[in-house]
Amino acid sequence: MDIHLTNSKTRSKERFDPIDPRNVRMYVCGPTVYDRAHLGNARPAVVFDVLYRLLRHVYGADHVTYVRNFTDVDDKINATAQARKEAGDPRTLEELIAERTEETIGWYLGDMAAIGVSEPNEMPRATGYIAQMVEMIEDLIAKGHAYAAEGHVLFAVDSYSDYGKLSGRSVDDMIAGARVEVAPYKKNPMDFVLWKPSDDDLPGWDSPWGRGRPGWHIECSAMSYELLGDSFDIHGGGNDLAFPHHENEIAQSCCAHPEGQFARYWLHNEMLQVEGKKMSKSLGNFFTVHDLLEQGIPGEVIRFVLLSTHYGKPMDWTEKKRQEAEATLRKWRALVEGIEPSPSAASPVRAALADDLNTAGALTELRKLASEGKAADLLASARLLGLLEPALGGWEVVDVDLSALETRLGEVRATAMETKDFGELDALKKALIAAGVEVRMTKTSIELVPGTGFDAAKLEQL
């Protein structure tokens, strides 16, 4: 099966040809572990989990290596630990940082598991690769691509002629449009930090340039090289990382290892909104995955909503989508109750995913399978997307036959269309909705689905 992916580097959809089909390699930028994962953080985790499942399906589970890192060296982590110390915690800053990163990584893995995200093959932590980062920085200095200044080491952007190709910007445009840190030790305003000094109140490691800590960008370059080599197949992340993070990764890695290609395909998911607005604490529409789970929203429902929009388009989380997703999954789980999946997933679903991870199209195909009563195919195909998995099935599924009410609603609607009196129709619809039934009506069909707050007792009077 051919897989086609939109390569951000070429801005075109391309056929995916792995370097080695027996060793398909993917690196995705993971979270900075200073707090709980918000819903926006969950989107790339789900998107690249689906790609991981597809690659394993096509090339074999033993022939795919997926690496997603944890950034556990960061100023935000330091600030969180310092706040605890200022609040009276007697432990050292290093102990507080270690505690914070451990608990946050645990939170992240737990929340991602709750929405069906399988763990990658490798989950490196930046603190485990400091020696490799120092070695790479030394190599960049030796090759004339970096320089030391006032305890810092900076990458010389002018030394890499292809800088800006991923984001499609010139250096002048980047300077004009970005918040560039002005520092007297920089040769060029766009030069970025590979290593920076640490004082006694901050975590640090010994290096040829004094006690310090790595810059953010060098972390992923060092970890991907150590785990995947100088050339690998796919690099992914949110589109907010394309510049400067991924642009800087390319510059560092290609200059340190010019014999390699670094990543051949770049995939970026679009950002997430809530009810049509950017998610932010100031608007009161900011929430974590944990918040939603605590509200009683099943993780499988969160996953379904995230899959309902193509990864390359902005995703809008709405209460309506959540309700529709829950109603659909309740119906599907009732349909597949007690059956075994078919030996292979239905080809239309595979084809949709192979076409640039068209998860929205794949869900459409699942709906067709459900409407045709092909439960075994539905179950096998849904699991390609990480849906209807046993581990996600711990929430109540309503198994109820509403076909008689569908027939009655159709008759009432037909009468209303003839008489132009819609009173009885509106009253029946209102009563169904009050009983927690989702009413789906088109010109040619009527479908009733148990939804949130379904109460069968309220249907008895109908």
C-alpha positions as CSV (number, residue, x, y, z in Angstrom):
1,M,0.0,0.0,0.0
2,D,1.3,3.5,-0.9
3,I,1.2,6.2,1.7
4,H,1.1,9.8,0.6
5,L,2.0,12.6,3.1
6,T,2.1,16.4,2.8
7,N,5.8,17.3,3.2
8,S,6.1,20.7,4.9
9,K,9.6,21.0,3.4
10,T,8.4,20.8,-0.2
11,R,4.9,22.1,0.5
12,S,3.4,19.2,-1.6
13,K,1.8,15.8,-1.1
14,E,4.4,13.1,-1.8
15,R,4.5,9.4,-1.9
16,F,6.2,8.1,1.2
17,D,9.3,6.1,0.3
18,P,11.2,5.1,3.5
19,I,15.0,4.9,3.5
20,D,14.7,1.3,4.6
21,P,11.2,-0.4,4.7
22,R,12.6,-2.8,7.3
23,N,13.5,0.1,9.6
24,V,11.0,3.0,9.2
25,R,12.0,5.9,11.6
26,M,10.0,8.8,13.0
27,Y,10.8,11.5,15.5
28,V,8.2,13.8,17.0
29,C,8.8,16.7,19.3
30,G,7.3,15.9,22.7
31,P,6.2,18.0,25.6
32,T,8.1,20.3,27.9
33,V,7.2,18.8,31.2
34,Y,6.4,21.6,33.5
35,D,2.6,21.2,33.8
36,R,-0.4,19.1,32.7
37,A,-0.9,18.6,29.0
38,H,-3.6,20.9,27.6
39,L,-5.9,19.9,24.8
40,G,-3.7,21.5,22.2
41,N,-0.8,19.3,23.3
42,A,-3.0,16.3,22.8
43,R,-3.6,16.9,19.1
44,P,-0.1,16.1,17.8
45,A,0.1,13.1,20.2
46,V,-3.1,11.7,18.6
47,V,-2.1,12.7,15.0
48,F,1.3,11.0,15.2
49,D,-0.1,8.0,17.1
50,V,-2.4,7.4,14.1
51,L,0.5,7.7,11.7
52,Y,2.5,5.3,13.9
53,R,-0.4,2.8,13.8
54,L,-0.6,3.1,10.0
55,L,3.1,2.6,9.5
56,R,3.1,-0.5,11.7
57,H,0.1,-1.8,9.8
58,V,1.8,-1.3,6.4
59,Y,5.4,-2.2,7.3
60,G,5.0,-4.4,10.3
61,A,5.2,-3.7,14.0
62,D,8.8,-4.8,14.3
63,H,9.9,-2.5,11.4
64,V,8.9,0.9,12.8
65,T,10.8,3.0,15.4
66,Y,8.9,6.0,16.8
67,V,10.8,8.4,19.1
68,R,9.0,11.2,21.1
69,N,11.1,13.1,23.5
70,F,10.5,14.8,26.9
71,T,12.1,18.2,27.3
72,D,13.1,18.2,31.0
73,V,15.6,21.1,30.8
74,D,13.7,24.3,30.6
75,D,13.3,27.7,32.2
76,K,9.6,27.1,32.9
77,I,10.5,23.9,34.8
78,N,13.1,25.8,36.8
79,A,10.6,28.6,37.6
80,T,8.1,26.1,38.9
81,A,10.7,24.5,41.1
82,Q,11.9,27.9,42.4
83,A,8.3,28.9,43.2
84,R,8.0,25.7,45.4
85,K,11.3,26.6,47.1
86,E,10.2,30.2,47.8
87,A,7.0,28.8,49.3
88,G,9.1,27.1,51.9
89,D,10.0,23.7,50.5
90,P,13.3,22.8,52.2
91,R,14.6,20.5,49.5
92,T,17.3,21.5,46.9
93,L,16.4,23.0,43.6
94,E,17.7,19.8,41.8
95,E,15.4,17.6,44.0
96,L,12.4,19.9,43.3
97,I,13.1,19.9,39.6
98,A,13.4,16.1,39.5
99,E,10.2,15.7,41.5
100,R,8.3,18.1,39.1
101,T,9.5,16.4,35.9
102,E,8.8,12.9,37.3
103,E,5.2,13.8,38.3
104,T,4.6,15.7,35.1
105,I,5.8,12.9,32.9
106,G,3.6,10.5,34.8
107,W,0.6,12.9,34.3
108,Y,1.3,13.1,30.6
109,L,1.6,9.4,30.0
110,G,-1.5,8.8,32.0
111,D,-3.6,11.4,30.2
112,M,-2.3,10.2,26.8
113,A,-3.1,6.6,27.6
114,A,-6.6,7.7,28.6
115,I,-7.2,9.1,25.0
116,G,-5.7,6.0,23.4
117,V,-2.2,7.2,22.6
118,S,0.2,4.3,22.5
119,E,3.7,4.8,23.9
120,P,6.5,5.3,21.3
121,N,9.4,2.9,21.1
122,E,11.7,5.4,22.7
123,M,10.9,8.3,25.0
124,P,14.3,10.0,25.7
125,R,14.7,12.7,28.3
126,A,16.9,15.7,27.4
127,T,18.8,15.3,30.7
128,G,20.0,11.9,29.6
129,Y,21.8,13.2,26.5
130,I,23.8,16.2,27.8
131,A,27.1,14.6,26.8
132,Q,25.9,14.0,23.3
133,M,24.8,17.7,23.1
134,V,28.1,18.9,24.3
135,E,29.9,16.7,21.7
136,M,27.6,18.0,18.9
137,I,28.2,21.6,19.9
138,E,32.0,21.1,20.0
139,D,31.8,19.6,16.5
140,L,29.8,22.6,15.2
141,I,32.4,25.0,16.6
142,A,35.2,23.0,15.0
143,K,33.4,23.1,11.6
144,G,32.9,26.9,11.9
145,H,29.2,26.8,12.4
146,A,29.1,28.0,16.0
147,Y,31.1,30.2,18.3
148,A,31.6,30.8,22.0
149,A,30.9,34.2,23.6
150,E,30.6,35.2,27.2
151,G,29.8,31.7,28.5
152,H,27.3,31.1,25.7
153,V,27.7,29.1,22.5
154,L,25.7,30.3,19.5
155,F,24.9,28.8,16.1
156,A,26.0,31.1,13.3
157,V,23.0,31.3,11.0
158,D,25.1,32.9,8.2
159,S,27.1,29.6,8.0
160,Y,24.2,27.6,6.7
161,S,22.9,28.8,3.3
162,D,19.6,26.9,3.4
163,Y,18.5,28.5,6.7
164,G,14.8,29.4,6.3
165,K,13.8,26.9,3.6
166,L,11.5,24.9,5.8
167,S,9.4,27.9,6.9
168,G,9.9,29.7,3.5
169,R,11.2,32.9,5.1
170,S,14.3,34.9,4.4
171,V,16.6,35.8,7.3
172,D,15.5,39.5,7.0
173,D,11.8,38.5,7.2
174,M,12.6,36.3,10.2
175,I,14.3,39.2,12.0
176,A,11.4,41.5,11.2
177,G,8.7,39.1,12.3
178,A,10.2,37.4,15.3
179,R,11.0,38.3,18.8
180,V,14.8,38.2,18.4
181,E,16.8,38.3,21.6
182,V,19.3,41.2,21.3
183,A,22.6,40.4,22.9
184,P,26.0,42.1,22.5
185,Y,27.8,38.8,22.1
186,K,25.7,37.8,19.0
187,K,27.4,38.2,15.6
188,N,24.0,38.1,13.9
189,P,20.6,38.9,15.6
190,M,19.3,35.5,14.3
191,D,22.1,33.4,15.9
192,F,20.5,31.1,18.4
193,V,21.8,29.6,21.7
194,L,23.3,26.1,21.8
195,W,24.6,26.5,25.3
196,K,24.0,29.0,28.1
197,P,25.6,29.6,31.5
198,S,23.9,28.5,34.7
199,D,24.3,30.2,38.1
200,D,24.3,28.4,41.4
201,D,20.5,28.6,41.6
202,L,19.9,26.8,38.4
203,P,20.6,23.3,37.2
204,G,23.8,22.9,35.2
205,W,26.5,20.6,33.8
206,D,30.2,21.1,33.3
207,S,31.3,21.9,29.7
208,P,34.3,23.4,27.9
209,W,32.4,26.7,28.1
210,G,31.8,26.6,31.9
211,R,28.9,25.3,33.9
212,G,25.7,25.6,32.0
213,R,22.8,24.0,30.3
214,P,21.8,23.3,26.6
215,G,19.5,25.5,24.5
216,W,16.2,24.0,23.5
217,H,16.9,23.3,19.8
218,I,20.1,21.3,20.3
219,E,18.3,18.8,22.5
220,C,16.2,17.3,19.7
221,S,19.1,17.3,17.2
222,A,21.3,15.3,19.6
223,M,18.6,12.8,20.6
224,S,17.3,12.1,17.1
225,Y,20.9,11.5,15.9
226,E,21.7,9.1,18.8
227,L,18.5,7.1,18.4
228,L,17.7,7.3,14.6
229,G,21.0,8.2,12.9
230,D,22.0,11.1,10.6
231,S,19.1,10.3,8.2
232,F,15.6,9.2,9.1
233,D,12.2,9.3,7.5
234,I,9.7,11.5,9.3
235,H,10.0,14.4,11.7
236,G,6.7,15.8,13.1
237,G,5.2,18.3,15.5
238,G,2.8,21.2,15.7
239,N,3.1,24.0,13.1
240,D,4.1,26.4,15.9
241,L,7.4,24.5,16.0
242,A,8.3,24.9,12.3
243,F,10.0,28.2,13.2
244,P,12.2,28.6,15.0
245,H,12.6,25.1,16.5
246,H,12.5,22.9,13.5
247,E,14.3,25.4,11.3
248,N,17.1,25.5,13.9
249,E,17.2,21.7,14.2
250,I,17.7,21.4,10.5
251,A,20.6,23.9,10.5
252,Q,22.4,22.2,13.4
253,S,21.9,18.7,12.3
254,C,22.8,19.3,8.6
255,C,25.9,21.2,9.6
256,A,27.0,18.7,12.2
257,H,26.3,15.7,9.9
258,P,26.5,16.9,6.3
259,E,26.8,13.3,5.1
260,G,23.2,12.7,6.2
261,Q,19.8,14.0,5.1
262,F,18.4,14.5,8.6
263,A,14.6,14.2,8.2
264,R,13.2,13.5,4.7
265,Y,9.5,14.2,5.4
266,W,8.3,17.0,7.7
267,L,4.7,16.9,9.0
268,H,3.1,19.7,11.0
269,N,-0.4,19.7,12.5
270,E,-2.4,22.9,12.7
271,M,-3.5,24.5,16.0
272,L,-6.6,23.9,18.1
273,Q,-9.4,26.3,19.0
274,V,-12.3,26.1,21.4
275,E,-15.7,27.2,20.1
276,G,-14.0,29.2,17.3
277,K,-11.6,31.1,19.5
278,K,-7.9,30.6,20.4
279,M,-7.6,28.7,23.6
280,S,-6.3,30.9,26.4
281,K,-6.6,31.3,30.1
282,S,-7.7,35.0,29.7
283,L,-10.8,33.9,27.7
284,G,-11.7,31.2,30.2
285,N,-11.6,28.5,27.5
286,F,-8.3,26.9,28.5
287,F,-8.4,23.3,29.8
288,T,-6.2,20.3,30.1
289,V,-6.9,16.7,29.0
290,H,-7.1,15.9,32.7
291,D,-9.8,18.6,33.2
292,L,-12.0,17.0,30.5
293,L,-11.5,13.5,32.0
294,E,-12.4,14.8,35.5
295,Q,-15.6,16.2,34.0
296,G,-16.5,12.7,33.0
297,I,-15.8,13.0,29.3
298,P,-14.5,9.6,28.1
299,G,-11.0,9.7,26.7
300,E,-12.3,7.9,23.6
301,V,-14.7,10.8,23.0
302,I,-11.8,13.3,23.2
303,R,-9.8,11.2,20.7
304,F,-12.8,11.0,18.3
305,V,-13.2,14.8,18.3
306,L,-9.5,15.3,17.6
307,L,-9.7,12.9,14.7
308,S,-12.7,14.5,13.2
309,T,-10.7,17.3,11.5
310,H,-7.7,16.7,9.1
311,Y,-4.4,17.4,10.9
312,G,-3.5,20.1,8.4
313,K,-6.5,22.2,9.2
314,P,-7.3,24.2,12.4
315,M,-9.2,22.0,14.9
316,D,-12.2,23.5,16.7
317,W,-13.3,21.8,19.9
318,T,-17.0,22.4,20.5
319,E,-19.6,21.1,22.9
320,K,-21.7,20.0,20.0
321,K,-18.9,17.9,18.5
322,R,-18.3,16.3,21.9
323,Q,-21.9,15.3,22.2
324,E,-22.1,14.0,18.7
325,A,-18.9,12.0,19.2
326,E,-20.2,10.4,22.4
327,A,-23.5,9.5,20.8
328,T,-21.7,7.9,17.8
329,L,-19.3,5.9,20.0
330,R,-22.1,4.7,22.2
331,K,-23.9,3.4,19.1
332,W,-20.8,1.8,17.7
333,R,-19.8,0.1,20.9
334,A,-23.3,-1.4,21.2
335,L,-23.0,-2.6,17.7
336,V,-19.7,-4.4,18.2
337,E,-20.5,-5.7,21.7
338,G,-19.4,-9.4,22.0
339,I,-17.9,-9.8,18.5
340,E,-14.4,-10.3,17.2
341,P,-12.9,-7.9,14.6
342,S,-12.5,-9.1,11.1
343,P,-9.1,-10.4,10.1
344,S,-8.2,-7.1,8.3
345,A,-9.4,-3.5,8.3
346,A,-11.8,-2.4,5.6
347,S,-9.8,-1.1,2.6
348,P,-11.7,2.3,2.3
349,V,-10.6,3.2,5.9
350,R,-7.0,2.1,5.1
351,A,-7.1,4.1,1.9
352,A,-8.3,7.3,3.7
353,L,-5.5,7.1,6.2
354,A,-2.9,6.4,3.5
355,D,-4.1,9.6,1.8
356,D,-2.3,12.1,4.0
357,L,-3.8,10.8,7.2
358,N,-7.3,11.7,6.2
359,T,-8.8,10.8,9.6
360,A,-12.1,12.7,8.9
361,G,-12.5,10.6,5.7
362,A,-11.7,7.5,7.7
363,L,-14.5,8.3,10.2
364,T,-16.9,8.8,7.3
365,E,-16.0,5.3,6.2
366,L,-16.6,3.9,9.7
367,R,-20.1,5.5,9.7
368,K,-20.8,3.7,6.5
369,L,-19.8,0.4,7.9
370,A,-21.9,1.0,11.0
371,S,-25.0,1.9,8.9
372,E,-24.5,-1.3,6.9
373,G,-24.3,-3.3,10.1
374,K,-20.8,-4.6,9.3
375,A,-19.8,-4.8,12.9
376,A,-16.7,-7.0,12.5
377,D,-15.2,-4.7,9.8
378,L,-16.2,-1.6,11.8
379,L,-14.3,-3.0,14.8
380,A,-11.1,-3.8,12.9
381,S,-11.2,-0.6,11.0
382,A,-11.9,1.6,14.1
383,R,-8.9,0.1,15.8
384,L,-6.6,1.4,13.1
385,L,-7.6,4.8,14.4
386,G,-7.2,3.8,18.0
387,L,-11.0,3.7,18.6
388,L,-13.2,0.9,20.0
389,E,-10.1,-0.5,21.8
390,P,-10.8,-2.6,24.9
391,A,-8.7,-0.3,27.0
392,L,-10.9,2.7,26.2
393,G,-14.2,0.8,26.8
394,G,-14.6,1.4,30.5
395,W,-17.5,3.9,30.1
396,E,-21.2,3.1,29.9
397,V,-22.5,2.0,26.6
398,V,-26.3,2.2,26.0
399,D,-27.7,-0.7,24.0
400,V,-31.3,0.2,23.2
401,D,-33.5,-0.2,20.1
402,L,-35.0,3.1,19.0
403,S,-36.2,1.9,15.6
404,A,-39.9,2.1,16.6
405,L,-39.5,5.7,17.7
406,E,-37.6,6.4,14.4
407,T,-40.6,5.0,12.5
408,R,-43.0,7.0,14.5
409,L,-41.0,10.2,14.1
410,G,-41.0,9.6,10.4
411,E,-44.7,9.2,10.3
412,V,-45.3,12.4,12.4
413,R,-42.9,14.3,10.1
414,A,-44.7,13.1,7.0
415,T,-48.1,14.2,8.4
416,A,-46.6,17.6,9.3
417,M,-45.3,18.1,5.8
418,E,-48.8,17.5,4.4
419,T,-50.8,19.6,7.0
420,K,-48.1,22.3,7.6
421,D,-48.8,21.8,11.3
422,F,-45.5,21.1,13.0
423,G,-46.7,21.2,16.6
424,E,-46.7,17.5,17.2
425,L,-43.4,17.0,15.4
426,D,-41.7,19.7,17.5
427,A,-43.2,18.3,20.7
428,L,-41.9,14.8,19.9
429,K,-38.5,16.0,19.0
430,K,-38.3,18.1,22.2
431,A,-39.4,15.0,24.3
432,L,-36.7,12.9,22.7
433,I,-34.0,15.5,23.3
434,A,-35.1,15.8,26.9
435,A,-34.6,12.0,27.3
436,G,-31.0,12.4,26.1
437,V,-31.7,11.2,22.6
438,E,-29.8,12.8,19.7
439,V,-32.1,13.4,16.8
440,R,-30.5,13.3,13.3
441,M,-32.9,14.2,10.5
442,T,-32.2,14.6,6.8
443,K,-34.6,14.9,3.9
444,T,-34.3,11.1,3.4
445,S,-33.5,9.6,6.7
446,I,-34.1,9.8,10.5
447,E,-31.6,8.4,13.1
448,L,-32.0,8.4,16.8
449,V,-28.9,7.9,18.9
450,P,-28.6,7.6,22.8
451,G,-26.5,10.6,23.8
452,T,-25.2,12.3,26.9
453,G,-27.7,12.0,29.8
454,F,-29.8,9.3,28.1
455,D,-32.7,8.2,30.3
456,A,-34.7,5.3,29.0
457,A,-37.4,5.9,31.6
458,K,-38.3,9.2,30.0
459,L,-39.1,7.3,26.7
460,E,-41.8,5.1,28.2
461,Q,-44.4,7.9,27.9
462,L,-43.6,8.1,24.2
